[in-house]
Amino acid sequence: MSGFRNEFATEALPGALPVGQNSPQRCAYGLYAEKLSGTAFTAPRAANLRSWLYRIRPSVVHGEFRPIDKGLVRTGPDGTLTMPDQLRWDPLPMPEGGADFVDGLVTMAANGAPLAQAGIGIHIYRATRSMGDRYFQDADGELLIVPEAGGLTLHTEFGLIGIVPGEIAVIPRGVKFRVDLAGESARGYVCENYGAALTLPERGPIGTDGLANSRDFLAPVAAYEDREGEFELVFKLAGNLFACTLGHSPLDVVAWHGNLAPYKYDLRRFNTIGSISYDHPDPSIFTVLTSPSDTPCTANVDFVIFPPRWLVMEHSFRPPWYHRNLMSEFMGLIYGVYDAKTGGGFVPGSSSLHNCMAAHGPDRAAFEAASERRLEPEKLEDTMAFMFESRYLIQPTAYAMQCAALQSGYRDCWQDLPKRFRETP
């Protein structure tokens, strides 16, 4: 299926979806009707997110929750002193002793708070085994999953989603799922969005086409698990992890309809818009998804990518210029080389943080190459970098500031930029 925030209707068994009403007195196949609301009931029709699920057992059937160790997961700032320095991290190693998707999560930075439904958490996932009979449910925020190494199969209440590096998936707040690995290990990035649900940005003067097109977002078809035994459900709420025992798989939805569902998107389908005259455009032109804040045109978080694209600007410095922003930027690299960091140190799996008003831009190697290059049409290929950009200060965690992956000499990539000034043109 395809489309973004469209009304979907899918059933794994014929006739499982009721016709003409949502909660008949008796559902087909002895199923239970259950509504999942992602917005307030009274949200305007265009913004209202909800789906009806028809399942073998309702979600209220579970054991008592107990607190469990949250490991390296943090929710919101943890009190670490936030410095104005530019920060960069090498790829994090796989956890010793092995871990599944949940156990291998490491929080690198955060802002806001889920209790206020504002801000984000930024995590790295590192997994060496599938979740098996273990499931995860996050009530604090929706999860934007960005693979960097290894493929994943996301078994959700709504059906299956497979993603590989170059694709993303979004799991709405509160949806239960488990993660299976396509290979021996997997690593990637997660943006846990505490705020308004991610949506497509407005195009403004761009018009009806360009950027990410709604037809390229894919939602799963209904697929259910009718399994009994001993299963574990891990529940994230207010920054803490809890677990309970289930006597059945929670992925027992036989049919569903609505406009709230997990989805995937292939970043290579992004229709990049850029300058065809002069100057490097603002990175907002590369926004795939946005979570609006209560200030118009100022995002709780934007998900921005830097994909393969043609550069044709005349008389222009083509990489990103040196700049300072109100918005704070956390970057990652999925594959290839980022065109503003050609001097090394930013490889796939790396991360960087340039906070509010922290100066940043191309390293010396990128600056000198771009300053001297003959300006012919040039295509950047085999590259995919991304950015989580937020209106709120992004505060690194204690782990991020103390781990071995933190690069001590990141700022050195600018310190040998020579003085080029002269008093004649």
VEXDREN-2710 file (C-alpha; in Angstrom, 1 decimal):
% VEXDREN-2710
k/r/px/py/pz
1/MET/0.0/0.0/0.0
2/SER/1.1/3.6/-0.5
3/GLY/0.2/7.1/0.4
4/PHE/0.9/9.3/3.4
5/ARG/-1.7/9.9/6.1
6/ASN/-4.3/8.4/3.8
7/GLU/-7.1/6.2/5.0
8/PHE/-6.1/2.6/4.8
9/ALA/-8.2/-0.6/5.0
10/THR/-6.5/-4.0/5.0
11/GLU/-7.4/-7.4/6.3
12/ALA/-5.5/-10.7/6.5
13/LEU/-8.7/-12.7/6.5
14/PRO/-11.7/-12.0/4.1
15/GLY/-14.5/-10.1/5.9
16/ALA/-12.5/-9.3/9.0
17/LEU/-13.1/-5.6/8.5
18/PRO/-16.7/-4.6/9.5
19/VAL/-18.6/-2.7/6.8
20/GLY/-20.4/0.5/7.7
21/GLN/-19.4/0.8/11.3
22/ASN/-16.3/0.5/13.5
23/SER/-17.5/-1.5/16.5
24/PRO/-20.3/-3.9/15.7
25/GLN/-21.9/-5.9/18.4
26/ARG/-20.0/-9.0/17.3
27/CYS/-16.9/-8.7/15.2
28/ALA/-16.2/-11.3/12.5
29/TYR/-14.0/-14.3/13.5
30/GLY/-14.6/-13.5/17.2
31/LEU/-12.2/-10.5/17.1
32/TYR/-12.1/-7.6/19.4
33/ALA/-12.4/-4.0/18.1
34/GLU/-9.8/-1.6/19.5
35/LYS/-9.2/2.1/18.7
36/LEU/-5.7/3.6/18.6
37/SER/-5.7/7.4/18.8
38/GLY/-2.5/9.4/18.0
39/THR/-4.1/12.8/18.6
40/ALA/-6.8/14.3/20.8
41/PHE/-10.3/13.2/19.9
42/THR/-11.2/16.8/19.0
43/ALA/-8.2/17.5/16.8
44/PRO/-9.3/19.0/13.4
45/ARG/-10.2/16.4/10.8
46/ALA/-7.0/17.1/8.7
47/ALA/-4.8/16.6/11.8
48/ASN/-6.7/13.8/13.5
49/LEU/-4.8/10.5/13.6
50/ARG/-6.5/7.2/14.6
51/SER/-7.0/3.6/13.4
52/TRP/-9.3/0.8/14.3
53/LEU/-7.7/-2.6/15.0
54/TYR/-9.5/-5.9/15.0
55/ARG/-7.5/-8.3/17.0
56/ILE/-7.6/-11.8/18.6
57/ARG/-7.2/-10.4/22.1
58/PRO/-7.5/-6.7/23.3
59/SER/-4.3/-5.0/24.5
60/VAL/-5.6/-4.9/28.1
61/VAL/-4.8/-8.6/28.4
62/HIS/-1.3/-8.6/29.9
63/GLY/0.6/-9.3/33.2
64/GLU/1.6/-6.7/35.8
65/PHE/4.3/-4.3/34.7
66/ARG/7.6/-4.2/36.7
67/PRO/10.4/-1.6/36.3
68/ILE/13.5/-2.9/34.5
69/ASP/17.0/-1.5/33.9
70/LYS/16.9/1.2/31.2
71/GLY/20.6/0.7/30.5
72/LEU/22.0/3.6/28.4
73/VAL/18.6/5.0/27.4
74/ARG/17.9/8.5/28.6
75/THR/14.8/10.6/28.0
76/GLY/15.3/14.4/28.0
77/PRO/18.5/16.1/29.2
78/ASP/20.3/14.3/32.1
79/GLY/21.9/17.3/33.7
80/THR/25.2/17.1/31.8
81/LEU/26.9/20.5/31.2
82/THR/26.2/21.5/27.6
83/MET/29.3/23.3/26.1
84/PRO/29.2/25.5/23.0
85/ASP/31.9/23.3/21.3
86/GLN/31.3/21.4/18.1
87/LEU/31.1/17.7/18.9
88/ARG/31.7/14.6/16.7
89/TRP/31.7/10.9/17.5
90/ASP/33.1/7.9/15.7
91/PRO/30.7/5.0/15.0
92/LEU/29.8/3.2/18.3
93/PRO/31.0/-0.4/18.6
94/MET/28.7/-3.3/19.0
95/PRO/27.8/-4.1/22.6
96/GLU/29.9/-6.7/24.4
97/GLY/27.9/-9.9/25.1
98/GLY/25.3/-9.2/22.4
99/ALA/22.1/-7.2/22.5
100/ASP/18.8/-6.9/20.7
101/PHE/17.3/-3.6/19.4
102/VAL/16.1/-2.5/22.8
103/ASP/19.1/-3.6/24.9
104/GLY/21.6/-2.0/22.5
105/LEU/20.0/1.4/22.5
106/VAL/22.3/4.3/23.5
107/THR/21.1/7.8/24.0
108/MET/23.5/10.4/22.6
109/ALA/21.5/13.6/23.1
110/ALA/18.0/14.9/23.9
111/ASN/15.9/18.0/24.6
112/GLY/12.5/18.8/25.9
113/ALA/10.5/16.2/27.8
114/PRO/7.9/13.6/27.0
115/LEU/5.7/14.8/29.9
116/ALA/5.3/18.1/28.0
117/GLN/5.1/16.3/24.6
118/ALA/7.9/18.5/23.2
119/GLY/11.4/17.8/22.1
120/ILE/13.3/14.7/21.0
121/GLY/15.7/11.9/22.1
122/ILE/18.5/10.9/19.8
123/HIS/19.7/7.3/20.1
124/ILE/22.0/4.9/18.4
125/TYR/20.8/1.3/18.1
126/ARG/23.3/-1.6/18.0
127/ALA/21.9/-5.1/17.7
128/THR/23.5/-8.5/17.3
129/ARG/20.4/-10.6/17.7
130/SER/16.7/-10.5/16.9
131/MET/14.1/-9.8/19.6
132/GLY/12.5/-13.2/19.2
133/ASP/9.6/-13.4/21.7
134/ARG/10.2/-9.9/23.0
135/TYR/8.2/-6.8/22.0
136/PHE/8.6/-3.0/22.5
137/GLN/6.1/-0.2/23.0
138/ASP/7.1/3.4/23.4
139/ALA/4.5/5.8/24.9
140/ASP/7.0/8.7/25.1
141/GLY/7.2/9.3/21.4
142/GLU/7.1/8.1/17.9
143/LEU/10.3/6.4/16.6
144/LEU/12.1/7.4/13.3
145/ILE/14.5/4.6/12.6
146/VAL/17.4/5.3/10.2
147/PRO/19.5/2.2/9.4
148/GLU/23.2/2.6/8.7
149/ALA/24.5/-1.0/8.7
150/GLY/22.4/-4.1/8.3
151/GLY/18.8/-4.6/7.4
152/LEU/15.8/-4.9/9.8
153/THR/12.4/-6.5/9.7
154/LEU/9.9/-4.6/11.9
155/HIS/7.1/-6.9/13.0
156/THR/4.3/-4.4/14.0
157/GLU/0.7/-4.6/15.1
158/PHE/-0.2/-3.4/11.6
159/GLY/2.0/-5.8/9.6
160/LEU/5.6/-6.2/8.5
161/ILE/8.1/-3.6/7.3
162/GLY/11.5/-4.3/6.0
163/ILE/14.2/-1.6/5.8
164/VAL/17.8/-1.4/4.7
165/PRO/20.3/1.5/4.8
166/GLY/19.0/4.2/2.5
167/GLU/15.4/3.6/3.8
168/ILE/13.7/4.8/7.0
169/ALA/10.7/3.6/9.0
170/VAL/8.4/5.5/11.5
171/ILE/6.7/3.6/14.3
172/PRO/3.9/5.8/15.8
173/ARG/3.8/6.4/19.5
174/GLY/2.4/3.4/21.4
175/VAL/2.5/0.9/18.6
176/LYS/3.9/-2.5/19.6
177/PHE/6.6/-4.1/17.5
178/ARG/9.7/-6.4/17.5
179/VAL/12.8/-6.2/15.4
180/ASP/14.4/-9.0/13.6
181/LEU/17.9/-8.7/12.0
182/ALA/18.5/-9.5/8.3
183/GLY/22.1/-10.4/9.1
184/GLU/24.4/-11.0/12.0
185/SER/24.3/-7.4/13.3
186/ALA/22.7/-4.0/12.6
187/ARG/23.4/-0.4/13.6
188/GLY/21.6/2.9/13.0
189/TYR/20.1/6.0/14.4
190/VAL/16.8/6.7/16.1
191/CYS/15.0/10.0/16.6
192/GLU/12.4/9.6/19.4
193/ASN/9.9/12.4/18.7
194/TYR/8.1/13.5/21.8
195/GLY/6.2/16.3/20.0
196/ALA/3.6/16.5/17.2
197/ALA/3.6/13.5/14.8
198/LEU/6.0/13.7/11.9
199/THR/4.3/14.9/8.7
200/LEU/5.3/16.2/5.2
201/PRO/6.5/19.8/5.1
202/GLU/4.5/22.3/3.1
203/ARG/6.0/23.0/-0.3
204/GLY/5.1/26.7/-0.6
205/PRO/6.3/28.2/-3.9
206/ILE/7.8/24.8/-4.9
207/GLY/4.2/23.8/-5.8
208/THR/2.6/20.4/-6.2
209/ASP/5.6/18.2/-6.7
210/GLY/9.2/17.8/-5.3
211/LEU/10.8/16.9/-2.1
212/ALA/9.2/13.7/-0.6
213/ASN/6.0/12.7/-2.4
214/SER/3.2/11.1/-0.5
215/ARG/2.8/8.2/-2.9
216/ASP/6.3/6.9/-2.0
217/PHE/5.5/6.3/1.7
218/LEU/4.5/2.7/2.2
219/ALA/2.2/1.3/5.0
220/PRO/2.1/-2.4/5.8
221/VAL/-0.7/-4.8/5.0
222/ALA/-2.4/-6.7/7.8
223/ALA/-0.5/-9.7/9.0
224/TYR/-1.2/-11.4/12.4
225/GLU/0.5/-13.7/14.8
226/ASP/-1.7/-16.2/16.6
227/ARG/0.9/-17.6/19.0
228/GLU/0.6/-18.6/22.6
229/GLY/3.4/-19.1/25.1
230/GLU/5.5/-16.8/27.2
231/PHE/6.3/-13.4/25.7
232/GLU/7.7/-10.2/27.1
233/LEU/6.4/-6.7/26.4
234/VAL/8.8/-3.8/27.2
235/PHE/7.0/-0.5/27.8
236/LYS/8.7/2.9/27.8
237/LEU/6.9/5.6/29.8
238/ALA/8.1/8.9/31.3
239/GLY/11.7/7.9/30.5
240/ASN/11.6/4.6/32.3
241/LEU/11.4/1.0/31.0
242/PHE/8.9/-1.5/32.3
243/ALA/8.2/-5.1/31.3
244/CYS/5.3/-7.5/31.7
245/THR/4.7/-11.1/30.7
246/LEU/2.1/-12.0/28.0
247/GLY/0.6/-15.4/27.3
248/HIS/0.2/-14.6/23.6
249/SER/1.9/-12.5/20.9
250/PRO/0.7/-8.9/21.0
251/LEU/0.9/-8.7/17.2
252/ASP/-2.5/-10.4/16.8
253/VAL/-4.3/-7.7/14.6
254/VAL/-6.2/-9.5/11.8
255/ALA/-7.5/-6.3/10.2
256/TRP/-7.2/-2.6/10.5
257/HIS/-8.3/0.7/9.0
258/GLY/-7.4/4.3/9.6
259/ASN/-4.7/6.9/9.0
260/LEU/-2.4/6.1/11.9
261/ALA/0.1/3.3/11.0
262/PRO/3.8/2.6/10.7
263/TYR/5.3/3.4/7.4
264/LYS/8.6/3.3/5.5
265/TYR/10.2/5.5/2.9
266/ASP/13.1/5.0/0.5
267/LEU/15.3/8.1/0.8
268/ARG/16.5/7.6/-2.8
269/ARG/13.1/8.6/-4.0
270/PHE/13.5/12.1/-2.6
271/ASN/13.1/14.7/-5.4
272/THR/15.9/17.0/-4.5
273/ILE/15.3/20.7/-5.3
274/GLY/18.4/23.0/-5.6
275/SER/19.8/26.2/-7.1
276/ILE/20.2/26.3/-10.9
277/SER/21.7/29.8/-10.9
278/TYR/23.9/30.7/-7.9
279/ASP/24.4/30.0/-4.2
280/HIS/24.0/27.0/-2.0
281/PRO/20.4/26.8/-0.8
282/ASP/19.4/26.5/2.9
283/PRO/19.2/22.9/4.1
284/SER/15.5/23.3/4.8
285/ILE/15.0/22.6/1.1
286/PHE/16.1/19.0/1.9
287/THR/13.4/18.3/4.5
288/VAL/11.8/14.9/4.3
289/LEU/9.6/15.0/7.4
290/THR/8.8/17.6/10.0
291/SER/7.3/17.7/13.5
292/PRO/5.7/21.2/13.9
293/SER/6.0/23.1/17.2
294/ASP/3.7/25.7/18.6
295/THR/5.6/28.4/16.7
296/PRO/4.7/28.5/13.1
297/CYS/7.5/27.5/10.7
298/THR/9.8/26.5/13.6
299/ALA/10.1/22.8/13.9
300/ASN/10.1/20.6/17.0
301/VAL/12.3/18.5/14.7
302/ASP/13.0/18.4/11.0
303/PHE/14.4/15.3/9.3
304/VAL/16.7/16.5/6.6
305/ILE/18.8/14.5/4.1
306/PHE/21.7/15.3/1.8
307/PRO/21.3/12.8/-1.0
308/PRO/23.0/12.4/-4.4
309/ARG/22.3/15.5/-6.5
310/TRP/23.6/17.7/-9.3
311/LEU/25.5/20.9/-8.5
312/VAL/25.3/23.5/-11.3
313/MET/25.6/26.8/-9.5
314/GLU/27.7/29.5/-11.2
315/HIS/30.2/31.8/-9.5
316/SER/29.4/30.0/-6.2
317/PHE/30.9/28.2/-3.3
318/ARG/29.0/24.9/-3.7
319/PRO/29.3/23.1/-0.3
320/PRO/27.5/24.5/2.8
321/TRP/29.0/27.8/3.8
322/TYR/30.3/28.6/7.3
323/HIS/27.3/29.4/9.4
324/ARG/25.7/29.8/12.8
325/ASN/22.0/28.8/13.4
326/LEU/19.2/29.4/15.8
327/MET/18.3/25.7/15.2
328/SER/20.5/23.0/16.6
329/GLU/21.7/20.2/14.3
330/PHE/22.6/16.5/15.0
331/MET/24.0/14.9/11.9
332/GLY/24.8/11.3/10.8
333/LEU/26.1/9.6/7.8
334/ILE/24.5/6.5/6.3
335/TYR/26.9/5.9/3.5
336/GLY/29.4/7.6/1.2
337/VAL/31.2/10.9/2.0
338/TYR/29.6/14.1/3.1
339/ASP/30.6/16.9/0.8
340/ALA/31.4/19.4/3.6
341/LYS/33.7/16.9/5.5
342/THR/36.2/15.5/3.0
343/GLY/39.2/15.6/5.2
344/GLY/38.3/12.5/7.2
345/GLY/36.7/11.8/10.6
346/PHE/33.1/11.7/9.5
347/VAL/32.5/8.1/8.2
348/PRO/29.3/6.1/8.0
349/GLY/28.0/5.5/11.5
350/SER/29.5/8.8/12.8
351/SER/27.6/11.6/14.4
352/SER/28.1/15.3/15.0
353/LEU/26.4/18.0/17.0
354/HIS/26.4/21.7/16.2
355/ASN/24.2/23.4/18.8
356/CYS/22.5/26.8/18.7
357/MET/24.9/29.4/17.4
358/ALA/27.9/27.1/17.4
359/ALA/29.9/28.0/14.2
360/HIS/30.4/25.2/11.7
361/GLY/30.9/24.5/8.1
362/PRO/33.3/22.7/5.6
363/ASP/36.7/21.5/6.8
364/ARG/39.9/22.9/5.2
365/ALA/40.1/20.1/2.6
366/ALA/36.5/20.7/1.5
367/PHE/36.9/24.5/1.5
368/GLU/40.1/24.5/-0.6
369/ALA/38.8/22.0/-3.1
370/ALA/35.6/23.9/-3.6
371/SER/37.3/27.3/-3.8
372/GLU/39.7/26.1/-6.6
373/ARG/37.4/23.6/-8.5
374/ARG/36.4/24.5/-12.0
375/LEU/32.7/25.2/-11.9
376/GLU/31.2/22.6/-14.3
377/PRO/28.1/20.6/-13.7
378/GLU/29.0/18.1/-11.1
379/LYS/27.0/15.2/-9.6
380/LEU/27.5/14.1/-6.0
381/GLU/27.0/10.4/-6.0
382/ASP/27.0/7.5/-3.5
383/THR/26.3/9.8/-0.5
384/MET/23.5/10.0/2.1
385/ALA/23.9/12.2/5.1
386/PHE/21.1/13.3/7.3
387/MET/20.2/15.8/10.1
388/PHE/17.9/16.0/13.0
389/GLU/17.3/19.7/13.4
390/SER/15.4/21.1/16.3
391/ARG/14.4/24.5/17.6
392/TYR/15.4/23.4/21.1
393/LEU/19.0/23.1/22.3
394/ILE/20.2/19.5/21.9
395/GLN/22.0/18.4/25.0
396/PRO/24.4/15.5/24.9
397/THR/24.2/12.8/27.5
398/ALA/26.8/12.0/30.1
399/TYR/27.6/8.8/28.1
400/ALA/28.1/10.8/24.9
401/MET/30.5/13.1/26.6
402/GLN/32.5/10.4/28.3
403/CYS/32.6/7.6/25.7
404/ALA/35.7/6.6/23.7
405/ALA/33.9/7.4/20.5
406/LEU/34.0/11.2/21.2
407/GLN/36.6/12.8/19.0
408/SER/38.9/15.1/21.0
409/GLY/40.3/16.9/18.0
410/TYR/37.1/17.6/15.9
411/ARG/37.6/21.4/16.0
412/ASP/41.1/21.0/14.6
413/CYS/39.6/20.5/11.1
414/TRP/39.1/24.3/11.1
415/GLN/42.0/25.6/13.1
416/ASP/44.5/25.6/10.2
417/LEU/42.3/27.6/7.9
418/PRO/44.8/30.3/6.7
419/LYS/44.3/34.0/6.8
420/ARG/43.4/34.9/3.2
421/PHE/42.7/38.6/3.6
422/ARG/44.3/41.2/1.5
423/GLU/43.5/44.9/1.0
424/THR/43.3/44.7/-2.8
425/PRO/40.5/42.8/-4.6
END
